[in-house]
Amino acid sequence: MEFIFNPALSISGFAVGLLVGLTGVGGGSLMTPLLVLLFGFKPATAVGTDLLYAAITKSGGSWVHHRHGNIEWRITGRLALGSVPAAGLTLLALAQLGIKGHGATGLISVVLGFSLLLTALSLFFRQRLLDLAKRRSASANFAQRHVAGLTVAVGAIVGALVTISSVGAGALGVTALAFLYPQLAARRIVGSDIAHAVPLTLVAGLGHWWLGTVDVVLLVSLLIGSLPGIALGAHFAARVPERALRGLLASVLLLVGGKLIFV
């Protein structure tokens, strides 16, 4: 599809980047459905472009977390051990389906919708889930004995979801890690999850490039707006009621996810 630079895309990128900077989530969860529902891009193009967009933006976030000692590289490696091969297998499956065909388009829309619903639920109940994880940490003997294998399995699930929908590496990954590593500080869970998202989105994004579903002009347009938006949001993050923003974001994701699945 021919695409001419549209300033509205950069403005949308700025708005999404601002939310990401303020709350730490919302990149793929908002950007991909925004491109599909508001700007009319095909789901495959929206997903492929957003994956490379995420790889670039999260590289900066990963570097900052590394400088502050917030990354547990052992956990990041376990996640990548599951997610990167899963991304490769999922890309092969999409290629077999015909990425721009009706079947693949329908699959992407449905998986995107369900991923948004799961992300919304994880945002709504995040604090309750974290409290539950801490209470059960002492008695969760099975999880403690098999934490490495479970982390790889979580990585594989997230890898498949992200490759199909570009959603799931943030809120879903953080929630799963909180259950598996309840004694780990929240900042290290977030940092490890962001670091893991870089190789995952890069591999998945390059795979979508190979499949022909990345729009370079769209990618540049989004980055022009989102990079300053993320920086501004991060600057004001401590002064904004994060819980209220997360509730608003979760409500929007529920509505959008339902629309993608049922309409």
Contacts in CASP RR format, 6 or more apart in sequence:
PFRMAT RR
TARGET T0000
AUTHOR 0000-0000-0000
METHOD contacts of the structure
MODEL  1
MEFIFNPALSISGFAVGLLVGLTGVGGGSLMTPLLVLLFGFKPATAVGTD
LLYAAITKSGGSWVHHRHGNIEWRITGRLALGSVPAAGLTLLALAQLGIK
GHGATGLISVVLGFSLLLTALSLFFRQRLLDLAKRRSASANFAQRHVAGL
TVAVGAIVGALVTISSVGAGALGVTALAFLYPQLAARRIVGSDIAHAVPL
TLVAGLGHWWLGTVDVVLLVSLLIGSLPGIALGAHFAARVPERALRGLLA
SVLLLVGGKLIFV
1 41 0 8 1.000
1 42 0 8 1.000
1 45 0 8 1.000
1 215 0 8 1.000
3 215 0 8 1.000
3 217 0 8 1.000
3 218 0 8 1.000
4 217 0 8 1.000
5 217 0 8 1.000
5 221 0 8 1.000
6 39 0 8 1.000
6 221 0 8 1.000
8 39 0 8 1.000
9 39 0 8 1.000
9 218 0 8 1.000
9 221 0 8 1.000
9 222 0 8 1.000
10 221 0 8 1.000
10 222 0 8 1.000
10 224 0 8 1.000
10 225 0 8 1.000
11 225 0 8 1.000
12 31 0 8 1.000
12 34 0 8 1.000
12 38 0 8 1.000
12 39 0 8 1.000
12 222 0 8 1.000
13 31 0 8 1.000
13 222 0 8 1.000
13 225 0 8 1.000
13 226 0 8 1.000
13 229 0 8 1.000
14 225 0 8 1.000
14 226 0 8 1.000
14 228 0 8 1.000
14 229 0 8 1.000
15 229 0 8 1.000
16 26 0 8 1.000
16 27 0 8 1.000
16 28 0 8 1.000
16 30 0 8 1.000
16 31 0 8 1.000
16 34 0 8 1.000
16 226 0 8 1.000
17 27 0 8 1.000
17 57 0 8 1.000
17 225 0 8 1.000
17 226 0 8 1.000
17 229 0 8 1.000
17 230 0 8 1.000
17 233 0 8 1.000
18 229 0 8 1.000
18 230 0 8 1.000
18 232 0 8 1.000
18 233 0 8 1.000
19 26 0 8 1.000
19 27 0 8 1.000
19 30 0 8 1.000
19 233 0 8 1.000
19 245 0 8 1.000
19 249 0 8 1.000
20 26 0 8 1.000
20 27 0 8 1.000
20 57 0 8 1.000
20 226 0 8 1.000
20 229 0 8 1.000
20 230 0 8 1.000
20 233 0 8 1.000
21 229 0 8 1.000
21 230 0 8 1.000
21 231 0 8 1.000
21 232 0 8 1.000
21 233 0 8 1.000
21 234 0 8 1.000
21 237 0 8 1.000
22 233 0 8 1.000
22 234 0 8 1.000
22 236 0 8 1.000
22 237 0 8 1.000
22 240 0 8 1.000
22 242 0 8 1.000
22 245 0 8 1.000
23 237 0 8 1.000
23 242 0 8 1.000
23 245 0 8 1.000
23 246 0 8 1.000
23 249 0 8 1.000
24 190 0 8 1.000
25 119 0 8 1.000
25 123 0 8 1.000
25 170 0 8 1.000
25 171 0 8 1.000
25 174 0 8 1.000
25 246 0 8 1.000
25 249 0 8 1.000
26 119 0 8 1.000
26 170 0 8 1.000
26 171 0 8 1.000
26 249 0 8 1.000
27 50 0 8 1.000
27 54 0 8 1.000
28 50 0 8 1.000
28 54 0 8 1.000
28 166 0 8 1.000
28 167 0 8 1.000
29 115 0 8 1.000
29 116 0 8 1.000
29 119 0 8 1.000
29 167 0 8 1.000
29 168 0 8 1.000
29 171 0 8 1.000
29 249 0 8 1.000
29 253 0 8 1.000
30 249 0 8 1.000
30 252 0 8 1.000
30 253 0 8 1.000
31 46 0 8 1.000
31 50 0 8 1.000
31 53 0 8 1.000
31 166 0 8 1.000
31 222 0 8 1.000
32 43 0 8 1.000
32 46 0 8 1.000
32 47 0 8 1.000
32 50 0 8 1.000
32 112 0 8 1.000
32 165 0 8 1.000
32 166 0 8 1.000
32 167 0 8 1.000
33 46 0 8 1.000
33 112 0 8 1.000
33 113 0 8 1.000
33 116 0 8 1.000
33 256 0 8 1.000
33 257 0 8 1.000
33 260 0 8 1.000
35 41 0 8 1.000
35 45 0 8 1.000
35 46 0 8 1.000
35 49 0 8 1.000
35 50 0 8 1.000
35 218 0 8 1.000
36 42 0 8 1.000
36 43 0 8 1.000
36 46 0 8 1.000
36 109 0 8 1.000
36 112 0 8 1.000
36 260 0 8 1.000
37 256 0 8 1.000
37 259 0 8 1.000
37 260 0 8 1.000
41 49 0 8 1.000
41 215 0 8 1.000
41 218 0 8 1.000
42 100 0 8 1.000
42 105 0 8 1.000
42 213 0 8 1.000
43 105 0 8 1.000
43 106 0 8 1.000
43 108 0 8 1.000
43 109 0 8 1.000
43 112 0 8 1.000
44 99 0 8 1.000
44 100 0 8 1.000
44 104 0 8 1.000
44 105 0 8 1.000
44 108 0 8 1.000
44 208 0 8 1.000
44 211 0 8 1.000
44 213 0 8 1.000
45 213 0 8 1.000
45 214 0 8 1.000
45 215 0 8 1.000
45 218 0 8 1.000
46 166 0 8 1.000
47 108 0 8 1.000
47 112 0 8 1.000
47 164 0 8 1.000
47 165 0 8 1.000
47 166 0 8 1.000
47 208 0 8 1.000
47 213 0 8 1.000
48 166 0 8 1.000
48 204 0 8 1.000
48 205 0 8 1.000
48 208 0 8 1.000
48 209 0 8 1.000
48 213 0 8 1.000
48 214 0 8 1.000
49 208 0 8 1.000
49 213 0 8 1.000
49 214 0 8 1.000
49 215 0 8 1.000
49 218 0 8 1.000
49 219 0 8 1.000
49 222 0 8 1.000
50 166 0 8 1.000
50 222 0 8 1.000
51 162 0 8 1.000
51 163 0 8 1.000
51 166 0 8 1.000
51 201 0 8 1.000
51 204 0 8 1.000
51 205 0 8 1.000
51 208 0 8 1.000
52 201 0 8 1.000
52 202 0 8 1.000
52 205 0 8 1.000
52 206 0 8 1.000
52 208 0 8 1.000
52 209 0 8 1.000
52 214 0 8 1.000
52 219 0 8 1.000
53 219 0 8 1.000
53 222 0 8 1.000
53 223 0 8 1.000
53 226 0 8 1.000
54 166 0 8 1.000
54 169 0 8 1.000
54 197 0 8 1.000
54 201 0 8 1.000
55 197 0 8 1.000
55 198 0 8 1.000
55 201 0 8 1.000
55 202 0 8 1.000
55 205 0 8 1.000
56 223 0 8 1.000
57 223 0 8 1.000
57 226 0 8 1.000
57 227 0 8 1.000
57 230 0 8 1.000
58 194 0 8 1.000
58 197 0 8 1.000
58 198 0 8 1.000
58 201 0 8 1.000
59 198 0 8 1.000
61 194 0 8 1.000
62 71 0 8 1.000
62 191 0 8 1.000
62 194 0 8 1.000
62 195 0 8 1.000
62 197 0 8 1.000
62 198 0 8 1.000
65 71 0 8 1.000
65 187 0 8 1.000
65 190 0 8 1.000
65 191 0 8 1.000
65 194 0 8 1.000
65 195 0 8 1.000
66 195 0 8 1.000
68 187 0 8 1.000
69 188 0 8 1.000
70 187 0 8 1.000
70 188 0 8 1.000
70 190 0 8 1.000
70 191 0 8 1.000
70 192 0 8 1.000
71 188 0 8 1.000
71 191 0 8 1.000
71 192 0 8 1.000
71 194 0 8 1.000
71 195 0 8 1.000
72 181 0 8 1.000
72 184 0 8 1.000
72 188 0 8 1.000
72 192 0 8 1.000
73 192 0 8 1.000
73 195 0 8 1.000
75 151 0 8 1.000
75 177 0 8 1.000
75 181 0 8 1.000
75 184 0 8 1.000
75 192 0 8 1.000
75 196 0 8 1.000
76 192 0 8 1.000
76 195 0 8 1.000
76 196 0 8 1.000
77 196 0 8 1.000
78 148 0 8 1.000
78 149 0 8 1.000
78 151 0 8 1.000
78 152 0 8 1.000
78 155 0 8 1.000
79 151 0 8 1.000
79 152 0 8 1.000
79 154 0 8 1.000
79 155 0 8 1.000
79 158 0 8 1.000
79 192 0 8 1.000
79 193 0 8 1.000
79 196 0 8 1.000
79 200 0 8 1.000
80 155 0 8 1.000
80 196 0 8 1.000
80 199 0 8 1.000
80 200 0 8 1.000
81 152 0 8 1.000
81 155 0 8 1.000
82 152 0 8 1.000
82 153 0 8 1.000
82 155 0 8 1.000
82 156 0 8 1.000
82 159 0 8 1.000
83 155 0 8 1.000
83 156 0 8 1.000
83 158 0 8 1.000
83 159 0 8 1.000
83 162 0 8 1.000
83 196 0 8 1.000
83 199 0 8 1.000
83 200 0 8 1.000
84 159 0 8 1.000
84 199 0 8 1.000
84 200 0 8 1.000
84 203 0 8 1.000
85 156 0 8 1.000
86 155 0 8 1.000
86 156 0 8 1.000
86 157 0 8 1.000
86 159 0 8 1.000
86 160 0 8 1.000
86 163 0 8 1.000
87 159 0 8 1.000
87 160 0 8 1.000
87 162 0 8 1.000
87 163 0 8 1.000
87 200 0 8 1.000
87 203 0 8 1.000
87 204 0 8 1.000
88 163 0 8 1.000
88 203 0 8 1.000
88 204 0 8 1.000
88 207 0 8 1.000
89 160 0 8 1.000
90 159 0 8 1.000
90 160 0 8 1.000
90 163 0 8 1.000
90 164 0 8 1.000
90 204 0 8 1.000
91 163 0 8 1.000
91 204 0 8 1.000
91 207 0 8 1.000
91 208 0 8 1.000
91 210 0 8 1.000
91 211 0 8 1.000
94 104 0 8 1.000
94 163 0 8 1.000
94 164 0 8 1.000
94 211 0 8 1.000
95 211 0 8 1.000
97 103 0 8 1.000
97 104 0 8 1.000
97 107 0 8 1.000
98 104 0 8 1.000
99 208 0 8 1.000
99 211 0 8 1.000
99 212 0 8 1.000
99 213 0 8 1.000
100 213 0 8 1.000
107 164 0 8 1.000
108 164 0 8 1.000
108 165 0 8 1.000
109 260 0 8 1.000
109 261 0 8 1.000
110 260 0 8 1.000
110 261 0 8 1.000
111 161 0 8 1.000
111 164 0 8 1.000
111 165 0 8 1.000
112 164 0 8 1.000
112 165 0 8 1.000
112 166 0 8 1.000
112 167 0 8 1.000
112 257 0 8 1.000
112 260 0 8 1.000
113 165 0 8 1.000
113 256 0 8 1.000
113 257 0 8 1.000
113 258 0 8 1.000
113 260 0 8 1.000
113 261 0 8 1.000
114 257 0 8 1.000
114 261 0 8 1.000
115 161 0 8 1.000
115 165 0 8 1.000
115 167 0 8 1.000
115 168 0 8 1.000
115 172 0 8 1.000
116 167 0 8 1.000
116 253 0 8 1.000
116 254 0 8 1.000
116 256 0 8 1.000
116 257 0 8 1.000
116 258 0 8 1.000
116 260 0 8 1.000
117 253 0 8 1.000
117 254 0 8 1.000
117 257 0 8 1.000
117 258 0 8 1.000
117 261 0 8 1.000
118 168 0 8 1.000
118 172 0 8 1.000
119 167 0 8 1.000
119 168 0 8 1.000
119 170 0 8 1.000
119 171 0 8 1.000
119 172 0 8 1.000
119 250 0 8 1.000
119 253 0 8 1.000
120 249 0 8 1.000
120 250 0 8 1.000
120 251 0 8 1.000
120 253 0 8 1.000
120 254 0 8 1.000
120 257 0 8 1.000
121 250 0 8 1.000
122 129 0 8 1.000
122 171 0 8 1.000
122 172 0 8 1.000
122 174 0 8 1.000
122 175 0 8 1.000
123 171 0 8 1.000
123 246 0 8 1.000
123 247 0 8 1.000
123 249 0 8 1.000
123 250 0 8 1.000
123 253 0 8 1.000
124 247 0 8 1.000
124 250 0 8 1.000
126 171 0 8 1.000
126 175 0 8 1.000
126 246 0 8 1.000
129 175 0 8 1.000
129 178 0 8 1.000
129 179 0 8 1.000
130 178 0 8 1.000
130 182 0 8 1.000
130 186 0 8 1.000
133 178 0 8 1.000
133 179 0 8 1.000
133 182 0 8 1.000
134 182 0 8 1.000
136 182 0 8 1.000
137 182 0 8 1.000
137 183 0 8 1.000
140 182 0 8 1.000
143 150 0 8 1.000
143 179 0 8 1.000
143 180 0 8 1.000
147 180 0 8 1.000
147 181 0 8 1.000
150 180 0 8 1.000
151 177 0 8 1.000
151 180 0 8 1.000
154 173 0 8 1.000
154 176 0 8 1.000
154 177 0 8 1.000
154 180 0 8 1.000
155 196 0 8 1.000
158 168 0 8 1.000
158 169 0 8 1.000
158 172 0 8 1.000
158 173 0 8 1.000
158 176 0 8 1.000
158 200 0 8 1.000
159 169 0 8 1.000
159 200 0 8 1.000
159 204 0 8 1.000
161 167 0 8 1.000
161 168 0 8 1.000
161 172 0 8 1.000
162 168 0 8 1.000
162 169 0 8 1.000
162 197 0 8 1.000
162 200 0 8 1.000
162 201 0 8 1.000
162 204 0 8 1.000
163 204 0 8 1.000
166 201 0 8 1.000
166 204 0 8 1.000
169 193 0 8 1.000
169 196 0 8 1.000
169 197 0 8 1.000
169 200 0 8 1.000
169 201 0 8 1.000
170 193 0 8 1.000
170 194 0 8 1.000
170 197 0 8 1.000
173 193 0 8 1.000
174 189 0 8 1.000
174 190 0 8 1.000
174 193 0 8 1.000
177 184 0 8 1.000
177 189 0 8 1.000
177 192 0 8 1.000
177 193 0 8 1.000
178 186 0 8 1.000
178 189 0 8 1.000
181 189 0 8 1.000
205 214 0 8 1.000
208 214 0 8 1.000
END
